[in-house]
Amino acid sequence: MRWVSSAVLIAVIFLAACTAPGGATAVIPATAIPALPGFITISHPLEDLVTDQPQVALQGRVTEEVILSVNEDIHLLPPGDFDLPLSLEPGVNIFEIVASTYAGETFELVLLVTYEP
């Protein structure tokens, strides 16, 4: 069974939607995002982060080997915790994150981070 998950940040409320092949959708507040669909959890940042630092860490955990793309950058993550630095430009930064397993499971996430130097 293949699960496709996606999340979208709307204003300051961050929601995750898990869509099953039959079309059923469950909406979950970001503070309660589980490992969707069981192979990845994003623990930081979860909400519309505003920072005065030029870099932020993308942190989380994967339960199996995952190919993770963040905008144009591609990373091969082994099982366990990960901590990837994300460079910021002044203003709103949009990060499109896609995680895929070799079995074809996919998790998609859009994060907005505002850098105010």
RAUR-V209577 format. One record per backbone hydrogen bond with DSSP energy under -1.0 kcal/mol. CO is the residue of the C=O (numbers start at 0). NH is the residue of the N-H. Records with the same first field share a line. If there is no record, write none. Layout:
CO->NH ; NH
This chain:
2->105
3->18
4->107
5->16
7->14
9->12
12->9
13->29
14->7
15->27
16->5
17->25
18->3
19->22
23->19
25->17
27->15
28->31
29->32
38->62
39->35
40->60
43->58
46->48
48->113
50->115
53->87
55->85
57->83
58->42 ; 43
59->81
60->40
61->79
65->76
66->99
67->74
68->97
69->72
72->69
74->67
76->65
79->61
81->59
83->57
85->55
90->114
92->112
94->110
95->70
96->108
97->68
98->106
99->66
100->103
104->100
105->4
106->98
108->96
110->94
112->92
113->50
114->90
